[in-house]
Amino acid sequence: MSKNFFRTSDNNPKNIQIRKNIINHFVTEGNDTIAELAKLLDLSVPTVTKFISELTENGFLMEYGKIQTNGGRHPLLYGLNPSSVYFVGADMTRHHLSIALMNFRGDIVSHQMGIQYTFENTPESFDTLCGHIQDFIDKTGSLKDKVYNINLNISGRVNPESGYSYSHFFFSEEPISKILSRKLNIKVGIDNDTRAMAYGEYMSGVVESQKNVIFINISWGLGVGIIVDGKLYYGKSGFSGEFGHFPAFDNEIICHCGKKGCLETEASGLAIHRKVLERIQNGEASILTEHVKDLNKLTLTDIIKATNMEDPLCIEIIEEIGTKLGRYVAGLINLFNPELVVLGGQVAEAEGFILLPIRSAVRKYSLNLVNKDTQIVLSKLKNKAGIVGACMVARSRLFDEYEEVD
């Protein structure tokens, strides 16, 4: 795959930038007319017409019909050609892998959810992961040749720019993105899972006109994705959003990061799972004992399902966790003054049982002048936020410079 998205003999930097600006406009804003595009990009109508014609001839753009106006000529509407290029997004969790194929316009064409895959930090597990992604790509048939880019979501500390994951698969001096690109023979990038979910929600989920958004991923762990002025916030090395490792509690519970007292030791899916198991083993009643024969195999999915079936024990624990978490969400709101806070991840599937105590705690602990600016809502994409976000991130890297894939 060529490192340049535009295959053209015109390598004038100014013209290349104009093409990028036009494509980026259609990616972020959707279909538009030449006149509106010229106004927004501060270019003449003949100049924009020339580039639109070129991009249409090359198959990247297409006509979407005429806009009905009161009198005069009806201008043509242009937009991305959905079948010109495709992107693959893979979302890796503790026990599953989900993969999707997205067209240029941002529509998910096909997806496979919940592929059985148990993560282990070994070369063998990494090879299994590559095999699953390759199998999915092979099943796309003729579309395989139009896949331009892949993004893999990984939890923990990920540097998308360098291509290194420092939490998982960190057993080679070579960047994981480069190894993946070589194995799959397609350009591959990586990103933090929560940040990708935030971007998916921003581009295709519950976010509407808001530009300052915090996405809270309440799953086995706890992370946040931060969007400031419509752009993902990465931090210096891509490590932003480690909300779960905020030092919050004076306890003796060792977090997987190796430290004690992290927020996610008391306010995460991991904490919910631990507390439910402890209380059942201490003799408290729950419908889980009827539905899960071997409590050693109890999953967070089982607990969320029981909560939504109104199991009193699970509801009590999730509300307790929501209250604890809400106190620190209030801190985020005080700090960032966002327009929108989106609750996502597996625990958010408990819906009102987690949402209401978080809202209540935010009202109690945040500054009134600040929290009145902020809505707290549930994810619209739910369990598809990861794959949608992964695909959207892959598309956002359309113009990144990559080395040739061997």
N, C-alpha and C positions, 0 to 999 in steps of 0.2 A: 504494500500500500504506500503510495507516495506521501511524503510528509506535508505536502501542500494540498489544501482542499481544492483550490482553483487550478485546474490544468490549462494554462493559457500561455501564449508566447509574450503577452504583455505583462512584464514584471516591474512596471513602473510602481514604486512604493505608494505613490498617491492614489493611483487607480486601484491597487490591491486593497488599500484602506477603504476606499469608497465601496467596493464590492462587499467587504466585511461589514461595513456600517449598514448597508442595505439588507443583507441577510440577517444581521442581528436585530434590525428593526422588525422584520417579519417574524423572527423567533419570539421576541418578547412582546410585541404589540399585536400580532396577527395581521390579517389582510389590510391593504390600504391602496389608495390611488397614487398615481405618479405626482399629481399636484400636491397632495398632502405630504408625500415623502420628500419632495423638493423643499417644501417649507420647513419641515422638521430637520432636515440635514443641511439646510442653508446652501442648497445647490440650485442651479437653473433647471427648469423643466426639460430643455433639450438634453442636458447632461444626464439627468436621471433617466430619461427615456432611452438614451443610448445604452446605459448599463442594464436597465430592466430588459431591454431587447436581447442583449448579450446573454444575461443569466437565464432568460426564458429559452433561448435557442440551445443553451447548454443543458437544459433540463432541470435546473435548480428551482425555477419559478414557473408559475402557470397563471393563466387568466381565470378569474372566478366570476365572470359576467359583469354586467353594467349596473351601476348604482342609479336608482330612480331619483331624479331631481325635478324641481319645478322649472320646466322650460330649459332651453339650451341643450347642449350635447350631454349625453349621459356618460360620465367617465368610467373607464374600465377599472375593475378591482383586481389587484394582483396579490399573490401569496405564495407560500412555499409549495413546491410540488411534492406531495407526501411520499411518492414512490421513487424519488431520486436517490435517496440515501437512507440508511437505517442504522440504529444504535442498539446495543445490547446492554442491559443492566442486570447485575447479579447481586443479591442481598444475602449475606451469610450470617446466620444466627447460631446460637449454641448447639441446636440439634437439627436444623433444617437449612435448606438452600432454596431460594426462589429466584427465577430468572425470567426476564421479559425482553421482547423485541419491540422497538418503537420506531415509527416512521418519522420522516423529516418534520412533519407538521406537529408531532407530539402525541399521536394516537398510539396506544398500545395495540399492536397487531396480534401478538400471541404471548402467552405467559404460562409458566409452570410453577405452581406454588407448592411449598412444603415437601420438596425433594428430600428424602431421608439422607441426612449427612450429619455425622457427629464430628464436630471440630476437635482436632487434636493438633498441637503445635509440633508437627512432625513433617518431614519431606513426603512421607507416604500419604498423609492426609491432604497435603497440598496437591499431590498428583491426582488424588481422587477428585478434589475440587475442580481441577483443570479438565478432567475427564467428563464431569457433569456439564460444564460450560460448553465443551466441544460437542457433546452429544446434542445439546439444545440447538447450537448453531447449525449442526448438520441437518437437523430436522426442519430448518427453515427453507430447505430446497434451493430454488434459484435465487432467493433473496440473500443467500449467504455471500454472494459476490458483491453485494451492495452494502454490507455491514462495514461502516467506516471506523467505528470506535466502540470499545467496551469499557464499562466502569464496574469495578467490584467494590462493594461496601464492606468495610471491616470495622469492628468496634475498637475502641481504644485510641491510642496515639498513632496517628497516620499523617505523614507529610506528603500531600498530593503532588507538590512540586518536584520533590526529589524521587518520589515513587517508593519510599520506604515505609513499612509498617513496623513500629517499635513495640507493639503489643502482641502481635501474632505473626507467625511465619518469618521471624527475624533470625534466620539461621544461615544467611549468606551475605557476603559483602556486596553482592549485586542487588540492585533495587528489585523488589518483588514485581513492580510493574514491567520491568524489562524482561524478567524471567517469564511472566505470563504472556507478554507480547510474542516472545520467541516460541513458546509452546503452542499458542493458539494461532500464530501467524496473522494476527490483527493487532492494531494498536490498542493497548490496555492502560487504563489509569485506575488509581485507587482513591478512595476517600473515606472519611469517617462515616459510619452508618447513620448516626443521628443528623449530621450536617446534610447528608444526601436526602434524608426524609424531610428535613425542613425545606429544602429546595423543591422537592416534589410537591409538598403542600402549598408552597408559595406559587409555583407555576401552574399547578393543575388541581388544587384542592380547595380548602375552605377559605384561603386568603383571597380577598377581592381587590380593593384598591390600597390596602395597607402596605406601607413600605418598611416599617420597623416592626419586626416580628420575632418572637422567641418560641421555638418549638421544643417541648420537653418530651423526651423519649423515656417513658416509664416502662421498662421491660425488666429483664433479669437484673440489669444494671440501671444506671441513671445518667443521662447526658442531655445537653441542650445544643440546639443549632440556632445560631444568631444571624438574623438578617438586618442589616443597617442600611437605610436609604436604598432598599431594593437589591442589595448585594450581600452575598454570604460573607460573614466575617470569619477569617481563618486564624488570625494571630500570626506571630512571627514565623512559626514552623508548622502551622496547620494543626496545632494542638489545642485550639480554643474549644470551649464547651464541656470541659471535664467537671461538670456540676456535681456528679456523684462522689467526687473525691474532695469536696469541700469539708474541712475539718469541723464537724458539727457536734459530735457527742463524746462524752467522757466515758467510753465503754471499753471493754476488753475484746471486742469482736475484731478479728483481723480481716481487713478487706483484701480482695485479691491483688490489690496494688502493693500489699505488704505492710500498710500502715493501719493504725487503729483509729476508730472514731469517725471514719468517713461517713458522709451523709447517706450513701447507699447501703450502709450496714443496717440502717434503721428505717429507710424510706425508699424501698425499691421492690421489685418482684422477688429478689433474693430474700429480703426481710419478710415479705408476706409468706413466702414458702416456708421459711424457718419457723415463723410464729405459728402458722396453722399446724404444722407437723408437731411442734412442741405441745400445743394445747390439746390436740387429739390424743397424743401419747399420754397426756396427763388425765385423760378420761372424759374430756368434754365432747359433747355430741355434735355430729356433723353428718350431712348426707354423703360426704365424701367417703365415709367408711362403707357405705353401701355400693358406691359406684367404682371405688378403687380398691381392689382386693389386696394388693400389695402396696402398702404406703411407702415403701422404699422406691416405688416407681411413680409416686405422686408428682405431677407436673404443674407448672403455673397455669397451663391451659385448663387443667381439671379444676383448679381453684377459681379461676375467672368464670368458668361455666357454672360452678356451684353458687357463686355470688349472684349471678344473673338468674339463678333459680331460687333466689332469696334464702339461702342458707344463713341463719343468724350468725354463726361463728365467723364465716368468711366475710360477711358484711361488716361485722364489728372490727375485724382486723384491718380490712381495706379502708374503712373510715378513719381508723386510728392512724394508719400510714398516711392517708390523705391530709389529715390535720398537721402531722409533723412536716410533710413535704410542703404544704401550703405556707408555712412560716418562712421557708427559704425561697419559695416562689415570690413571696412578698418582697424579700430582699432583692431578687432579680428585677422586680418591677420598680422598686425604689432606685435601683442602679441605672437601669436602661430606659425607663419611661416608655415602654413599647406600646404600640396601638393594639397589638393582638398577642395573646399567649395561646398557643395551640398545644393541647395535651394529646400525645400519641403513644404508640407502643402497645404492648400486649395488655398492660394493666389498664390502659385507657378504654379497653373493650368492656370494662365494668361500668362504663358510662357514668350515670348519675351518682353511683356509689363512691366513685373517686372524685368526680367533678365538684360535687356540692361541698364536701369538707375542705377541699382546696380553696374554693371561692370564699368560704366562711373564714378560713384562716387568713387569707389575703386581706379581707376587709378588716380583720382584727389587727394585723401586724404591719400593713403597708401604710404609707402616707396618703391621707385622703385626697389631697390635691393631685397626687400622682396616679393612684389606682383608678380614679374616675376617668382617666384617659384610656384605660385598658379593658378590653374584652377578654374573657377566658372561655375558650370553646374547645370542643372535642375535634379530633382529626376527622376530616371527611374521607380521606383515602384509606384510613384504618390499616389493615394488614398489608395493603398494597403500597403504602407510602414508601417502603424501602425500594421496591423495584421501579416504581415510577420515578422516584428521586434519582436512582442510579442511572436510569436512561436519560433523564434530563441533564444530569451532570455530564454524561458522555457527550451529549449534544452541545453543551455549553463549551466544551473543549474543542470545538470544531476547528478553530484556527490555531490551536496550540502547536508549537513546533515539536515534532517527534523525529526520532531517528528512524531510518528505514528498517522495516522488519525483515530479518534474514529469512 
